Amino acid sequence: MAIYIFHPTETAHRRADGIGFVVAEGGSEAAARAAAGNMIGAPGIDAWAAVPVDPGMDPVAVQGLPVGKPGNATWPQRTRADRALNA
């Protein structure tokens, strides 16, 4: 399975909740995009760019803390507004 990073490249595609970077795994870009979109809920990320996580990719930094879906064992589960994703 491949890992993809999704992010908006246009100001008009930014989300009001501040989520602007999602990492997801899938058998294809479409499957990873669907998993990412399901996690964060509406509005989705249909217009966001997809970057495959491959050897040699440019390093990247993201402002703020990571937030995972409720029940995950890896990432914090609450946003800055103390909400769960897709809630």
DSSP file (Angstrom, degrees, kcal/mol; ACC not computed):
  #  RESIDUE AA STRUCTURE BP1 BP2  ACC     N-H-->O    O-->H-N    N-H-->O    O-->H-N    TCO  KAPPA ALPHA  PHI   PSI    X-CA   Y-CA   Z-CA
    1    1 A M              0   0    0      0, 0.0     2,-0.2     0, 0.0    26,-0.2   0.000 360.0 360.0 360.0 147.8    0.0    0.0    0.0
    2    2 A A  E     -A   26   0A   0     24,-2.2    24,-2.4    26,-0.0     2,-0.4  -0.647 360.0-136.6 -99.4 156.0    1.1    3.5   -0.7
    3    3 A I  E     -A   25   0A   0     50,-0.4    50,-3.0    -2,-0.2     2,-0.3  -0.935  22.8-173.0-113.3 135.3    1.2    6.5    1.6
    4    4 A Y  E     -AB  24  52A   0     20,-3.1    20,-2.5    -2,-0.4     2,-0.4  -0.940  18.1-146.9-127.7 148.9    0.0    9.9    0.4
    5    5 A I  E     -AB  23  51A   0     46,-2.6    46,-2.9    -2,-0.3     2,-0.4  -0.954  17.8-160.4-108.7 134.4    0.0   13.4    1.8
    6    6 A F  E     +AB  22  50A   0     16,-3.0    16,-2.2    -2,-0.4    44,-0.2  -0.946  19.6 156.2-116.8 137.5   -3.0   15.6    0.8
    7    7 A H  E     - B   0  49A   0     42,-1.7    42,-2.5    -2,-0.4     2,-0.2  -0.989  42.4-102.4-155.9 151.5   -2.9   19.4    1.1
    8    8 A P        -     0   0    0      0, 0.0    40,-0.1     0, 0.0     3,-0.1  -0.553  23.5-175.3 -76.8 140.3   -4.7   22.4   -0.5
    9    9 A T        +     0   0    0     38,-0.3     2,-0.4    -2,-0.2    39,-0.1   0.528  69.9  59.9-107.3 -11.7   -2.7   24.3   -3.1
   10   10 A E  S >  S-     0   0    0      1,-0.1     3,-1.7    37,-0.1     4,-0.3  -0.937  79.1-132.0-118.2 140.4   -5.4   27.1   -3.6
   11   11 A T  G >  S+     0   0    0     -2,-0.4     3,-1.7     1,-0.3    -1,-0.1   0.868 107.6  61.6 -55.5 -38.2   -6.6   29.4   -0.9
   12   12 A A  G 3  S+     0   0    0      1,-0.3    -1,-0.3    -3,-0.0     0, 0.0   0.693 100.3  55.3 -64.6 -17.8  -10.2   28.7   -2.0
   13   13 A H  G <  S+     0   0    0     -3,-1.7    -1,-0.3    34,-0.1    -2,-0.2   0.396  81.4 113.8 -97.7   2.6   -9.7   25.0   -1.1
   14   14 A R    <   -     0   0    0     -3,-1.7     2,-0.3    -4,-0.3     6,-0.1  -0.412  67.2-120.8 -71.9 151.2   -8.6   25.6    2.5
   15   15 A R    >   -     0   0    0      4,-0.6     3,-1.4     1,-0.1    -1,-0.1  -0.707   6.8-133.6 -94.2 144.6  -10.8   24.4    5.3
   16   16 A A  T 3  S+     0   0    0     -2,-0.3    -1,-0.1     1,-0.3    -2,-0.0   0.752 104.5  63.2 -66.1 -24.6  -12.3   26.8    7.9
   17   17 A D  T 3  S-     0   0    0      2,-0.1    -1,-0.3     1,-0.1     3,-0.1   0.491 113.7-114.9 -82.2  -1.1  -11.4   24.4   10.7
   18   18 A G    <   +     0   0    0     -3,-1.4     2,-0.4     1,-0.3    -2,-0.1   0.353  67.4 141.8  88.7  -6.9   -7.7   24.8    9.9
   19   19 A I        +     0   0    0      1,-0.2    -4,-0.6    21,-0.1    -1,-0.3  -0.576   9.6 150.0 -70.4 123.2   -7.0   21.3    8.7
   20   20 A G        +     0   0    0     -2,-0.4     2,-0.3     1,-0.3    -1,-0.2   0.211  53.2  52.0-140.2  15.3   -4.6   21.6    5.8
   21   21 A F        +     0   0    0    -14,-0.1     2,-0.4     2,-0.0    -1,-0.3  -0.877  54.8 174.6-159.2 118.4   -2.5   18.4    5.8
   22   22 A V  E     -A    6   0A   0    -16,-2.2   -16,-3.0    -2,-0.3     2,-0.5  -0.996  13.6-159.1-132.3 133.4   -3.7   14.8    5.9
   23   23 A V  E     +A    5   0A   0     -2,-0.4     2,-0.3   -18,-0.2   -18,-0.2  -0.940  23.9 163.1-109.4 129.9   -1.5   11.6    5.6
   24   24 A A  E     -A    4   0A   0    -20,-2.5   -20,-3.1    -2,-0.5     2,-0.3  -0.992  28.4-137.8-148.0 153.4   -3.3    8.5    4.6
   25   25 A E  E     +A    3   0A   0     -2,-0.3     2,-0.3   -22,-0.2   -22,-0.2  -0.839  32.5 148.7-109.7 147.1   -2.5    5.0    3.2
   26   26 A G  E     -A    2   0A   0    -24,-2.4   -24,-2.2    -2,-0.3     6,-0.1  -0.981  58.4-105.4-167.9 164.3   -4.4    3.2    0.5
   27   27 A G  S    S+     0   0    0     -2,-0.3     2,-0.3   -26,-0.2   -24,-0.1   0.659 108.9   8.1 -69.4 -16.4   -4.1    0.7   -2.4
   28   28 A S  S  > S-     0   0    0    -26,-0.1     4,-2.3     1,-0.1     5,-0.2  -0.940  86.1 -99.2-151.9 169.2   -4.4    3.7   -4.7
   29   29 A E  H  > S+     0   0    0     -2,-0.3     4,-2.8     1,-0.2     5,-0.2   0.917 123.8  53.1 -59.6 -42.2   -4.4    7.5   -4.5
   30   30 A A  H  > S+     0   0    0      1,-0.2     4,-2.2     2,-0.2    -1,-0.2   0.896 109.2  48.1 -61.8 -40.6   -8.2    7.4   -4.7
   31   31 A A  H  > S+     0   0    0      2,-0.2     4,-2.1     1,-0.2    -1,-0.2   0.905 113.4  46.9 -67.5 -41.3   -8.5    4.9   -1.8
   32   32 A A  H  X S+     0   0    0     -4,-2.3     4,-2.4     2,-0.2    -2,-0.2   0.899 112.0  51.1 -66.2 -40.0   -6.1    7.0    0.4
   33   33 A R  H  X S+     0   0    0     -4,-2.8     4,-2.9    -5,-0.2    -2,-0.2   0.901 109.7  50.2 -63.3 -41.1   -8.0   10.1   -0.5
   34   34 A A  H  X S+     0   0    0     -4,-2.2     4,-2.3     2,-0.2    -2,-0.2   0.907 111.2  48.3 -64.3 -41.7  -11.3    8.4    0.4
   35   35 A A  H  X S+     0   0    0     -4,-2.1     4,-1.7     2,-0.2    -2,-0.2   0.910 114.0  46.7 -64.5 -42.2   -9.9    7.3    3.8
   36   36 A A  H  X S+     0   0    0     -4,-2.4     4,-2.0     2,-0.2     5,-0.2   0.927 113.2  48.4 -65.2 -45.7   -8.5   10.8    4.5
   37   37 A G  H  X S+     0   0    0     -4,-2.9     4,-1.9     1,-0.2    -2,-0.2   0.874 109.7  52.7 -63.2 -38.0  -11.8   12.5    3.5
   38   38 A N  H  < S+     0   0    0     -4,-2.3    -1,-0.2    -5,-0.2    -2,-0.2   0.873 108.5  51.7 -65.2 -36.8  -13.8   10.1    5.7
   39   39 A M  H  < S+     0   0    0     -4,-1.7    -2,-0.2     1,-0.2    -1,-0.2   0.918 118.2  33.9 -67.4 -43.7  -11.6   10.9    8.7
   40   40 A I  H  < S-     0   0    0     -4,-2.0    46,-0.6     1,-0.2    -1,-0.2   0.655  98.0-152.6 -91.8 -14.2  -11.9   14.7    8.5
   41   41 A G     <  +     0   0    0     -4,-1.9    -1,-0.2    -5,-0.2    -2,-0.1  -0.196  42.1  22.5  75.4-169.9  -15.5   14.8    7.2
   42   42 A A  S    S+     0   0    0     -4,-0.1     2,-0.1     2,-0.0    44,-0.1  -0.464 102.5  47.4 -79.1 148.9  -17.0   17.6    5.1
   43   43 A P  S    S-     0   0    0      0, 0.0   -28,-0.0     0, 0.0    -3,-0.0   0.604  91.9-150.6 -71.2 149.2  -15.9   19.6    3.3
   44   44 A G        -     0   0    0     -2,-0.1     3,-0.2     1,-0.1   -10,-0.1   0.171  19.1-112.8 -75.9-166.0  -13.8   17.0    1.7
   45   45 A I    >   +     0   0    0    -12,-0.2     3,-1.4     1,-0.1   -38,-0.1  -0.056  66.0 129.1-122.9  30.4  -10.4   17.1    0.0
   46   46 A D  T 3  S+     0   0    0      1,-0.3    -1,-0.1    -9,-0.0   -13,-0.0   0.835  79.0  43.3 -56.9 -35.2  -11.4   16.4   -3.5
   47   47 A A  T 3  S+     0   0    0     -3,-0.2   -38,-0.3   -34,-0.1    -1,-0.3   0.447  91.5 110.2 -92.3  -0.6   -9.5   19.5   -4.9
   48   48 A W  S <  S-     0   0    0     -3,-1.4     2,-0.1   -40,-0.1    -3,-0.1  -0.399  72.9-108.9 -76.3 152.5   -6.4   19.0   -2.7
   49   49 A A  E     -B    7   0A   0    -42,-2.5   -42,-1.7    -2,-0.1     2,-0.5  -0.478  26.6-140.6 -74.6 149.2   -3.0   17.9   -4.2
   50   50 A A  E     -B    6   0A   0    -44,-0.2   -44,-0.2    -2,-0.1   -21,-0.0  -0.957  15.1-171.5-113.9 130.8   -1.8   14.4   -3.5
   51   51 A V  E     -B    5   0A   0    -46,-2.9   -46,-2.6    -2,-0.5     2,-0.2  -0.975  19.8-135.3-121.6 116.8    1.9   13.9   -2.8
   52   52 A P  E     -B    4   0A   0      0, 0.0     2,-1.1     0, 0.0   -48,-0.3  -0.488  18.4-125.7 -69.6 139.5    3.2   10.3   -2.6
   53   53 A V        +     0   0    0    -50,-3.0   -50,-0.4    -2,-0.2     3,-0.0  -0.763  51.8 153.9 -86.8 103.3    5.5    9.6    0.3
   54   54 A D    >   -     0   0    0     -2,-1.1     3,-1.8   -52,-0.1     2,-0.0  -0.847  52.3 -79.2-128.0 160.4    8.5    8.1   -1.5
   55   55 A P  T 3  S+     0   0    0      0, 0.0    -1,-0.0     0, 0.0     0, 0.0  -0.365 117.3  25.3 -57.0 138.6   12.2    7.9   -0.8
   56   56 A G  T 3  S+     0   0    0      1,-0.3    -3,-0.0    -3,-0.0     0, 0.0   0.461  85.4 147.8  86.7   1.1   13.9   11.1   -1.7
   57   57 A M    <   -     0   0    0     -3,-1.8    -1,-0.3     1,-0.1     3,-0.1  -0.312  57.4 -94.3 -67.8 155.9   10.9   13.3   -1.2
   58   58 A D        -     0   0    0      1,-0.1    -1,-0.1     0, 0.0     2,-0.0  -0.407  44.5-107.1 -66.1 143.0   11.4   16.8    0.1
   59   59 A P        -     0   0    0      0, 0.0     2,-0.3     0, 0.0    -1,-0.1  -0.331  39.1-164.1 -66.6 156.7   11.2   17.3    3.9
   60   60 A V        -     0   0    0     -3,-0.1     2,-0.4     2,-0.0    -3,-0.0  -0.995  12.1-158.2-144.3 146.9    8.1   19.0    5.1
   61   61 A A        -     0   0    0     -2,-0.3     2,-0.4     2,-0.0     0, 0.0  -0.953   7.4-156.1-124.0 147.6    6.9   20.7    8.4
   62   62 A V        -     0   0    0     -2,-0.4     2,-0.2     2,-0.1   -41,-0.0  -0.987  18.1-126.8-125.1 130.2    3.4   21.3    9.5
   63   63 A Q  S    S+     0   0    0     -2,-0.4     2,-0.1     2,-0.0    -2,-0.0  -0.527  74.6  18.5 -73.8 141.0    2.4   24.0   12.0
   64   64 A G  S    S-     0   0    0     -2,-0.2    -2,-0.1     2,-0.0     0, 0.0  -0.270  99.5 -51.2  93.5 178.6    0.4   22.7   15.0
   65   65 A L        -     0   0    0     -2,-0.1     2,-0.1     1,-0.1    15,-0.1  -0.605  53.9-109.3 -91.2 151.2   -0.2   19.3   16.5
   66   66 A P        -     0   0    0      0, 0.0     2,-0.4     0, 0.0    -1,-0.1  -0.478  30.8-159.9 -72.7 152.1   -1.2   16.2   14.5
   67   67 A V        -     0   0    0     -2,-0.1    10,-0.2     8,-0.1     2,-0.2  -0.987   6.1-168.2-136.1 125.6   -4.8   14.9   15.2
   68   68 A G        -     0   0    0      8,-3.1    17,-0.5    -2,-0.4     3,-0.1  -0.529  35.6 -79.0-104.5 174.8   -5.9   11.4   14.4
   69   69 A K    >   -     0   0    0     -2,-0.2     3,-1.8     1,-0.1     6,-0.2  -0.336  63.5 -80.7 -69.9 155.8   -9.3    9.9   14.3
   70   70 A P  T 3  S+     0   0    0      0, 0.0    -1,-0.1     0, 0.0     3,-0.1  -0.260 116.1  24.6 -56.0 140.1  -11.0    8.9   17.6
   71   71 A G  T 3  S+     0   0    0      1,-0.3     2,-0.1    -3,-0.1    -2,-0.1   0.374  86.2 135.1  87.6  -4.9   -9.8    5.6   19.0
   72   72 A N    <   -     0   0    0     -3,-1.8    -1,-0.3     1,-0.1    -4,-0.1  -0.435  48.8-147.8 -76.3 155.9   -6.4    5.6   17.2
   73   73 A A  S    S+     0   0    0     -3,-0.1    -1,-0.1    -2,-0.1     4,-0.0   0.365  85.6  53.0-103.3   3.6   -3.4    4.6   19.3
   74   74 A T  S    S+     0   0    0      1,-0.1    -1,-0.1     2,-0.1     3,-0.1   0.846 100.7  40.9-106.7 -46.1   -0.8    6.8   17.6
   75   75 A W  S    S-     0   0    0     -6,-0.2    -1,-0.1     1,-0.1    -8,-0.1  -0.686  88.1 -88.9-112.7 156.4   -1.9   10.5   17.4
   76   76 A P        -     0   0    0      0, 0.0    -8,-3.1     0, 0.0    -1,-0.1  -0.308  35.3-148.5 -54.9 149.4   -3.6   13.0   19.7
   77   77 A Q        +     0   0    0    -10,-0.2     2,-0.4     2,-0.1     8,-0.4   0.355  66.6  72.6-110.3   5.3   -7.4   12.7   19.2
   78   78 A R        -     0   0    0      6,-0.1     6,-0.2    -9,-0.1   -10,-0.1  -0.958  68.7-134.8-125.7 141.4   -8.6   16.2   19.8
   79   79 A T    >   -     0   0    0      4,-2.9     3,-2.2    -2,-0.4    -2,-0.1  -0.182  42.1 -90.2 -78.6 178.0   -8.3   19.4   17.7
   80   80 A R  T 3  S+     0   0    0      1,-0.3    -1,-0.1     2,-0.1   -16,-0.0   0.790 132.3  55.1 -60.4 -27.2   -7.3   22.8   19.1
   81   81 A A  T 3  S-     0   0    0      2,-0.1    -1,-0.3     1,-0.0     3,-0.1   0.259 121.7-111.5 -88.6  12.2  -11.0   23.4   19.6
   82   82 A D  S <  S+     0   0    0     -3,-2.2     2,-0.3     1,-0.2    -2,-0.1   0.844  76.1 131.0  60.1  37.2  -11.2   20.2   21.7
   83   83 A R        -     0   0    0      0, 0.0    -4,-2.9     0, 0.0     2,-0.3  -0.805  58.2-119.1-114.2 159.3  -13.3   18.4   19.1
   84   84 A A    >   -     0   0    0     -2,-0.3     3,-1.1    -6,-0.2    -6,-0.1  -0.693  40.6 -97.0 -89.9 150.2  -12.8   15.0   17.5
   85   85 A L  T 3  S+     0   0    0    -17,-0.5   -45,-0.1    -8,-0.4   -44,-0.1  -0.387 106.9  12.9 -65.4 145.3  -12.3   14.8   13.8
   86   86 A N  T 3         0   0    0    -46,-0.6    -1,-0.2     1,-0.1   -45,-0.1   0.811 360.0 360.0  58.6  33.2  -15.5   14.0   11.7
   87   87 A A    <         0   0    0     -3,-1.1    -2,-0.1   -47,-0.1    -1,-0.1   0.408 360.0 360.0-107.2 360.0  -17.6   14.8   14.8
